[in-house]
Amino acid sequence: MEKQSFIIEIESGLYLVKFPKAFYERESIFAAAYLFRENFQIRIDSIDDHYVGVWFQTKIEQIDSDVKFALGEYCNEVLDQQVRRDLDERYGALREIIYEHAFTPLKRRKAGA
């Protein structure tokens, strides 16, 4: 079986990374892209019903291995953003209860407020 890379070089300096919509939310992809805007011009668009495409155009000429490493880091950042969103959705209410309890003055807790 042929190994397929998730980073596709379209032409010199132009790369595409595809994300399945079933696993990654729009906000995660955009938040991660924002962090990489210094080195790349970025376009995000739907490819079809199942995938979002993120096109990266290098701003300056770079070594291909450096670009692919940076794009791999982008993929890791998208994953990180998505996991944060998933955890916040699942446990956000619990976190708020813990924060509220932790920062409620002791006197108010004793009074039963």
Beta strands, then each sheet from edge to edge (+ up, - down):
strand 1: 7-11
strand 2: 14-20
strand 3: 40-46
strand 4: 51-58
sheet 1: 1+ 2- 4+ 3-
end
